[in-house]
Each structure stands twice: as C-alpha cells, then as structure tokens.
Amino acid sequence: MTTLEQQRAQDAWEKSVGYRKEHVNVAKALPALIMNSGLMQVLAYCHEKGKEHEMVAAHLRVWLARRFFNADRDPGFEPLMEKLMSLDPSDFRAITTEAFAWLRWLRQIAPARLKGN
C-alpha cells in the first residue's frame, strides 16, 4: 500500500511527461499565485490563459477530483468551479491544502524530468 505522499509523487511524475519549460514555469508559479489570490481565482486565471497554464491546471483538477470527488478524469473548469463554490469552508480549505501538497511534488518533479530529457 502506498502512502498519500507516494501517490502524489507518482501522479505528478505521470502528469509531467511531455512538459516543456513553459509548463515547468507554470508549475513553479502556481503555489505562490494560490497563496496570494486563492485557488478558484488561480484556476480561473489558468483557464483564461490557456495552453500551458490550462494543461497544468487540468492536471491539478484531475488530482483534486480523484481525491475529493471519486472521479478519475478532469471534471472540467466550470463543473469544478461550481463544486468548489458550493463547499463549506472546511472542505474548501482541505482541497486548497491538497492542491498545495500536490503542487509541491509537481514543482520538484517537472523540472527534474525536463532536465533529464
């Protein structure tokens, strides 16, 4: 049985396949953006920016959907935003905390994989 940290690491490893420098830059920036603006605002920003931002955000959405909503695919921007808006504050904080935990792995693994290629 794998720990939650191992699951996060494995997921970040799998998702970072094919990342380019632009994806790595987004992955590195997202935690600070979430800290300053909030999870929903950053998801909206990534959706609006498109391309690399949206791809990294979609990977985060898949992870959060798996952990909290028993789904194995990207719920999409609008459905997840609607779900997040309906949560009570403690559940929303838990999801934000989980986003930070997963992004810690992604921001370490993605540049290492990029350098290894």
Backbone hydrogen bonds in HBPLUS format (Angstrom, degrees):
<---DONOR---> <-ACCEPTOR-->    atom                        ^
c    i                          cat <-CA-CA->   ^        H-A-AA   ^      H-
h    n   atom  resd res      DA  || num        DHA   H-A  angle D-A-AA Bond
n    s   type  num  typ     dist DA aas  dist angle  dist       angle   num
A0007-GLN N   A0003-THR O   2.95 MM   4  6.29 153.0  2.02 147.3 155.3     1
A0008-ARG N   A0004-LEU O   2.87 MM   4  6.16 157.9  1.92 151.0 156.5     2
A0009-ALA N   A0005-GLU O   2.93 MM   4  6.14 164.5  1.95 149.0 153.4     3
A0010-GLN N   A0006-GLN O   2.84 MM   4  6.01 164.6  1.86 150.8 155.1     4
A0011-ASP N   A0007-GLN O   2.92 MM   4  6.05 162.1  1.95 148.5 153.5     5
A0012-ALA N   A0008-ARG O   2.89 MM   4  6.10 166.5  1.91 155.3 159.0     6
A0013-TRP N   A0009-ALA O   2.85 MM   4  6.01 153.4  1.92 148.0 156.1     7
A0014-GLU N   A0010-GLN O   2.91 MM   4  6.17 163.9  1.94 152.3 155.6     8
A0015-LYS N   A0011-ASP O   2.86 MM   4  6.03 163.6  1.89 153.9 158.9     9
A0016-SER N   A0012-ALA O   3.02 MM   4  5.99 144.3  2.16 141.7 149.6    10
A0017-VAL N   A0014-GLU O   3.42 MM   3  5.80 167.1  2.44 109.1 112.6    11
A0019-TYR N   A0016-SER O   3.05 MM   3  5.28 163.1  2.08 129.6 128.2    12
A0023-HIS N   A0020-ARG O   3.01 MM   3  5.37 121.4  2.37 107.2 121.1    13
A0024-VAL N   A0020-ARG O   3.10 MM   4  6.46 160.3  2.14 155.9 161.8    14
A0025-ASN N   A0021-LYS O   2.93 MM   4  6.21 157.6  1.98 151.3 157.1    15
A0026-VAL N   A0022-GLU O   3.09 MM   4  6.36 154.1  2.16 143.7 150.3    16
A0027-ALA N   A0023-HIS O   2.87 MM   4  6.17 164.7  1.90 154.6 158.8    17
A0028-LYS N   A0024-VAL O   2.91 MM   4  6.15 153.9  1.98 151.2 158.1    18
A0029-ALA N   A0025-ASN O   3.08 MM   4  6.22 143.3  2.22 140.3 149.8    19
A0029-ALA N   A0026-VAL O   3.06 MM   3  5.12 123.0  2.40  97.0 111.8    20
A0030-LEU N   A0026-VAL O   3.01 MM   4  6.11 147.3  2.11 159.3 166.3    21
A0033-LEU N   A0029-ALA O   3.12 MM   4  6.32 160.7  2.16 156.5 162.3    22
A0034-ILE N   A0030-LEU O   2.85 MM   4  6.04 160.9  1.89 161.1 165.4    23
A0035-MET N   A0031-PRO O   2.89 MM   4  6.10 158.0  1.94 148.7 155.3    24
A0036-ASN N   A0032-ALA O   2.97 MM   4  6.16 154.5  2.04 146.6 152.7    25
A0037-SER N   A0033-LEU O   2.80 MM   4  5.83 159.0  1.84 151.7 157.9    26
A0038-GLY N   A0034-ILE O   2.78 MM   4  4.46 137.8  1.96 115.2 128.2    27
A0042-VAL N   A0038-GLY O   3.09 MM   4  6.28 155.6  2.15 148.7 155.6    28
A0043-LEU N   A0039-LEU O   2.91 MM   4  6.17 156.8  1.96 153.9 160.7    29
A0044-ALA N   A0040-MET O   2.98 MM   4  6.16 156.9  2.04 146.4 152.5    30
A0045-TYR N   A0041-GLN O   2.91 MM   4  6.15 154.0  1.98 143.0 150.6    31
A0046-CYS N   A0042-VAL O   2.89 MM   4  6.09 164.7  1.91 152.3 155.4    32
A0047-HIS N   A0043-LEU O   2.99 MM   4  6.14 155.8  2.05 143.8 150.6    33
A0048-GLU N   A0044-ALA O   2.95 MM   4  6.15 157.6  2.00 149.5 155.4    34
A0049-LYS N   A0045-TYR O   2.89 MM   4  6.13 154.7  1.95 150.6 157.9    35
A0050-GLY N   A0046-CYS O   3.03 MM   4  6.17 152.1  2.11 147.6 153.7    36
A0053-HIS N   A0050-GLY O   3.08 MM   3  5.57 118.9  2.47 155.3 146.4    37
A0054-GLU N   A0050-GLY O   3.23 MM   4  4.72 162.0  2.27 101.4 105.7    38
A0055-MET N   A0051-LYS O   2.99 MM   4  6.25 154.2  2.05 153.0 161.2    39
A0056-VAL N   A0052-GLU O   3.06 MM   4  6.26 168.8  2.07 155.1 156.7    40
A0057-ALA N   A0053-HIS O   2.95 MM   4  6.11 162.5  1.98 149.4 155.1    41
A0058-ALA N   A0054-GLU O   2.77 MM   4  5.88 150.4  1.86 144.1 152.3    42
A0059-HIS N   A0055-MET O   3.04 MM   4  6.34 151.7  2.12 144.6 151.6    43
A0060-LEU N   A0056-VAL O   3.02 MM   4  6.35 152.8  2.09 147.4 155.0    44
A0061-ARG N   A0057-ALA O   2.80 MM   4  6.09 156.8  1.86 149.8 156.7    45
A0062-VAL N   A0058-ALA O   2.96 MM   4  6.21 155.4  2.02 148.7 154.2    46
A0063-TRP N   A0059-HIS O   3.16 MM   4  6.42 161.4  2.19 145.0 149.5    47
A0064-LEU N   A0060-LEU O   2.93 MM   4  6.21 169.1  1.95 158.8 161.4    48
A0065-ALA N   A0061-ARG O   2.81 MM   4  5.93 156.7  1.87 149.4 156.4    49
A0066-ARG N   A0062-VAL O   2.94 MM   4  6.13 152.9  2.02 147.7 154.6    50
A0067-ARG N   A0063-TRP O   2.98 MM   4  6.24 161.9  2.02 153.0 157.7    51
A0068-PHE N   A0064-LEU O   2.91 MM   4  5.92 158.2  1.96 150.9 156.1    52
A0069-PHE N   A0065-ALA O   2.90 MM   4  4.89 145.1  2.02 124.0 133.7    53
A0071-ALA N   A0065-ALA O   3.21 MM   6  5.32 164.3  2.23 118.8 121.1    54
A0080-LEU N   A0076-GLY O   3.23 MM   4  6.17 158.6  2.28 142.4 148.7    55
A0081-MET N   A0077-PHE O   2.95 MM   4  6.13 163.1  1.98 156.7 162.1    56
A0082-GLU N   A0078-GLU O   2.95 MM   4  6.14 163.9  1.98 157.0 160.7    57
A0083-LYS N   A0079-PRO O   3.01 MM   4  6.20 153.7  2.08 142.9 150.2    58
A0084-LEU N   A0080-LEU O   2.80 MM   4  6.06 165.1  1.82 158.3 161.9    59
A0085-MET N   A0081-MET O   2.93 MM   4  6.13 154.7  1.99 149.5 156.1    60
A0086-SER N   A0083-LYS O   3.08 MM   3  5.29 138.9  2.26 101.4 113.1    61
A0087-LEU N   A0084-LEU O   3.31 MM   3  5.43 161.2  2.35 104.9 110.4    62
A0091-ASP N   A0088-ASP O   3.12 MM   3  5.57 120.3  2.49 111.8 125.4    63
A0092-PHE N   A0088-ASP O   3.04 MM   4  6.28 160.5  2.08 157.8 164.1    64
A0093-ARG N   A0089-PRO O   2.92 MM   4  6.11 156.0  1.98 147.5 153.6    65
A0094-ALA N   A0090-SER O   3.04 MM   4  6.25 152.2  2.12 140.8 148.2    66
A0095-ILE N   A0091-ASP O   3.00 MM   4  6.29 154.8  2.07 148.5 154.6    67
A0096-THR N   A0092-PHE O   2.97 MM   4  6.21 158.2  2.01 149.0 155.2    68
A0097-THR N   A0093-ARG O   2.86 MM   4  6.05 159.3  1.90 150.2 156.0    69
A0098-GLU N   A0094-ALA O   2.94 MM   4  6.15 153.0  2.02 142.8 150.3    70
A0099-ALA N   A0095-ILE O   2.89 MM   4  6.16 149.3  1.98 145.0 153.7    71
A0100-PHE N   A0096-THR O   3.07 MM   4  6.42 157.5  2.12 150.4 155.1    72
A0101-ALA N   A0097-THR O   3.03 MM   4  6.32 156.1  2.08 145.8 152.6    73
A0102-TRP N   A0098-GLU O   2.93 MM   4  6.18 164.7  1.95 156.4 159.1    74
A0103-LEU N   A0099-ALA O   2.92 MM   4  6.02 163.2  1.95 150.5 156.0    75
A0104-ARG N   A0100-PHE O   2.93 MM   4  6.11 139.7  2.10 144.6 154.5    76
A0105-TRP N   A0102-TRP O   3.08 MM   3  5.41 122.3  2.43 103.3 116.2    77
A0106-LEU N   A0102-TRP O   3.04 MM   4  6.41 164.1  2.07 150.8 155.5    78
A0107-ARG N   A0103-LEU O   2.86 MM   4  5.88 168.8  1.87 151.8 154.2    79
A0108-GLN N   A0105-TRP O   3.10 MM   3  5.29 141.7  2.25 102.5 113.7    80
A0109-ILE N   A0105-TRP O   2.81 MM   4  5.95 168.7  1.83 164.4 168.0    81
A0110-ALA N   A0106-LEU O   2.92 MM   4  5.59 163.5  1.94 146.6 152.1    82
A0113-ARG N   A0109-ILE O   2.86 MM   4  6.09 158.1  1.90 162.7 169.0    83
A0114-LEU N   A0110-ALA O   2.98 MM   4  6.14 156.4  2.04 148.0 155.0    84
A0115-LYS N   A0111-PRO O   2.91 MM   4  6.05 158.8  1.95 145.4 150.7    85
A0116-GLY N   A0112-ALA O   3.00 MM   4  6.13 144.3  2.13 138.2 148.1    86
A0117-ASN N   A0114-LEU O   3.26 MM   3  5.47 150.9  2.35 101.7 109.9    87
